[in-house]
Amino acid sequence: MRSALANKLKTVREVAARLGVRSLAAFGSVLRDDFDPIRSDIDLIVDFGGADLGPWMRRYFELQRELESVLGFHVDLMLEGSQLNPFVRATVERGRASLYVAA
């Protein structure tokens, strides 16, 4: 796992737990050697376990903002179960690394 995530994993897990995340995983360039700390963003997929995300998905956007603050990168946050074309879904599943799973 790239240092952009590895060095801050404890804090990422604390944020996820506090906001009621069931699971959080990374995918994309942040897990590969082609991650560019100047131009890349961090792609994450989140599962809130079907919980109410609040008006206008407040928890979703709160999670995104807090993770961007912690990680120092723009975070593209995708909901688990989102409708994706098969190519994108295969790419996500093939290169996915778990960051947090609720106990």
N, C-alpha and C positions, 0 to 999 in steps of 0.2 A: 504494500500500500504506500502510495506517495506520501512524502513528508507533509504535504499540505493538509492531509487528513490525520496521519499517524501521530503527529506531535500534539494534536488537539482533540484526540479521540475521547478522552475522559470528559472534557467539557461538552463535546457534541452529545455524548450519551446522557449527561446531566440535563441538557436542554430538552432532548427527546423525552426523557422520563417525565420531566416537569410539565410538558405540554401534552401528555397522554398519548404519545406515539406507541403503536404496537410494534412496528419494525421500521428500520431505516437502512437503506443500502445505497452504495455508490456504484456508478457505472460510467463508462466513457473514458475520456482522456486522462482524468485524474488518477486512473489506475494503470496507465501505460507510460512508457518512456517518452511519448511525444507530448506529454503535458507541458504547456508553456506557461510559466508563472506570470507572464506579462499579458498574454492574450487569452488564455483559457479560462473557462468557468468550471464550476463543479456541478456535475449532474448527480442528483439524488432521487431516489424513489421512496415514498413514504406510505405507510399504512396506518391509518388512525383507527382501524378495527370497526369501521362502520359508525363510529361515534359522531354525534352532532358537532360539526366544526364551528358552530356559532354563526351569527349573522354575517353574511357575505364571506364565509370561510375565514373568519378571524384567526382561528388557530393555525390554519395553513399559512397565512401570510405572516403571522407572528413567528412561526417556526422558520420560515424563509429569511426574515429579517435578522433573527437572532443568529442563525447559522452563518449568514453573510458577515455579521459582526465578528463572530468567533473565528471564522476561517480567513477572513480578509479577501474573499473572492466573491464574485457574483455567483449565486446558487440558482440553478435551474431545478425546480422541485416538481416532480411528477407524482400524481397519486397512483398507488398500486391499483391495478384493475382498470386503468385508463384504456380507452379504446385506441389501440395503435395499429398501424399497418403491420403485416406479418414480418417484414424485413426489420423494422425498428424493434418490434417485440423480440425477435431472435437476437438482435444485437445486444439489447438490454440483458436478456437472460444469459447469454453466453459470457458476458463480461461483467458480472455483478459481484460485489463484495459486501457482505453484511457488516454494518457498523453498530447496530443496536437491535436487540430483541427484548421486549418487555418480559419480565419474570413471571 
